[in-house]
């Protein structure tokens, strides 16, 4: 299970590709990223999220900041093409009950 900063546990799928929040799958970061790269990309993501917050009331700044958030999430592997290469489909943001993970989740 993954521990989040608020001390809430979210189960990770057995293959480590997703974690589950309120019955929905969320893609995890690319596990093949080295520590330094992951750390840099997380810092980029946090900076972009702060830019979204700080851009309140400026539609162009919000749009630019959201683009930076998206770029960071794609670089981390949380969005965009799946980071695995075995041909398995991507179930990001799908309800667990509608995926091959349904039985695993029901057994928790």
C-alpha positions as CSV (number, residue, x, y, z in Angstrom):
1,X,0.0,0.0,0.0
2,X,1.1,3.5,-0.7
3,X,1.1,5.9,2.3
4,X,0.1,9.5,1.5
5,X,1.2,12.5,3.4
6,X,-2.2,12.7,5.2
7,X,-1.6,9.2,6.5
8,X,-4.3,7.7,4.4
9,X,-3.5,4.4,2.7
10,X,-4.4,3.7,-0.9
11,X,-3.9,0.2,-2.2
12,X,-1.5,-0.3,-5.0
13,X,-2.5,-2.8,-7.7
14,X,-0.4,-6.0,-7.6
15,X,1.5,-5.0,-10.7
16,X,2.4,-1.6,-9.2
17,X,0.9,0.4,-12.1
18,X,-1.9,2.1,-10.2
19,X,-3.2,3.1,-6.8
20,X,-6.9,3.2,-5.9
21,X,-8.8,6.2,-4.5
22,X,-12.5,5.9,-3.9
23,X,-12.8,3.0,-6.3
24,X,-10.9,4.6,-9.2
25,X,-7.5,3.7,-10.6
26,X,-4.8,6.4,-10.8
27,X,-1.6,5.7,-12.7
28,X,1.6,5.8,-10.6
29,X,4.8,7.4,-11.7
30,X,7.1,5.4,-14.0
31,X,9.0,3.0,-11.7
32,X,12.0,3.0,-14.0
33,X,12.8,6.6,-13.3
34,X,16.0,7.0,-11.4
35,X,15.8,8.8,-8.0
36,X,17.4,12.1,-9.1
37,X,15.1,12.3,-12.2
38,X,12.0,11.5,-10.2
39,X,12.9,14.1,-7.5
40,X,13.5,16.8,-10.2
41,X,10.2,16.0,-11.9
42,X,8.3,16.1,-8.6
43,X,9.8,19.5,-7.8
44,X,8.7,20.7,-11.3
45,X,5.2,19.4,-10.6
46,X,5.0,21.1,-7.2
47,X,6.2,24.3,-8.7
48,X,3.7,24.1,-11.5
49,X,0.9,23.5,-9.0
50,X,1.9,26.5,-7.0
51,X,1.9,28.5,-10.3
52,X,-1.7,27.4,-10.9
53,X,-2.6,28.5,-7.4
54,X,-0.8,31.9,-7.8
55,X,-2.4,32.5,-11.2
56,X,-5.9,33.0,-9.7
57,X,-7.9,35.5,-11.7
58,X,-5.5,35.5,-14.7
59,X,-6.9,33.0,-17.3
60,X,-3.7,33.1,-19.5
61,X,-1.5,32.5,-16.5
62,X,-3.7,29.6,-15.3
63,X,-3.6,28.1,-18.8
64,X,0.2,28.3,-18.9
65,X,0.5,26.9,-15.4
66,X,-1.9,24.0,-16.1
67,X,0.2,23.2,-19.2
68,X,3.3,23.0,-17.0
69,X,1.4,20.6,-14.6
70,X,0.5,18.4,-17.5
71,X,4.1,18.4,-18.9
72,X,5.4,17.3,-15.5
73,X,2.8,14.6,-15.1
74,X,3.5,13.2,-18.6
75,X,7.3,13.2,-17.8
76,X,6.6,11.3,-14.6
77,X,4.5,8.8,-16.5
78,X,1.2,9.6,-14.7
79,X,-0.4,10.8,-18.0
80,X,0.3,10.3,-21.6
81,X,1.4,7.0,-23.1
82,X,1.8,4.2,-20.5
83,X,5.3,3.7,-19.2
84,X,5.1,-0.1,-19.3
85,X,6.0,-1.9,-22.6
86,X,4.2,-5.2,-22.3
87,X,1.2,-4.1,-24.4
88,X,-1.2,-4.1,-21.4
89,X,-4.0,-1.4,-21.8
90,X,-4.1,1.7,-19.7
91,X,-6.9,1.8,-17.1
92,X,-5.9,5.2,-15.7
93,X,-9.0,6.9,-14.1
94,X,-11.2,3.9,-14.8
95,X,-13.4,2.5,-12.0
96,X,-11.8,-0.6,-10.6
97,X,-15.0,-2.6,-10.9
98,X,-14.8,-2.1,-14.7
99,X,-11.3,-3.4,-15.1
100,X,-9.4,-6.7,-14.8
101,X,-8.4,-5.5,-11.2
102,X,-12.0,-5.8,-10.0
103,X,-11.6,-9.2,-8.3
104,X,-8.4,-8.2,-6.7
105,X,-10.0,-5.0,-5.3
106,X,-13.1,-6.8,-4.1
107,X,-10.8,-9.2,-2.1
108,X,-9.2,-6.4,-0.1
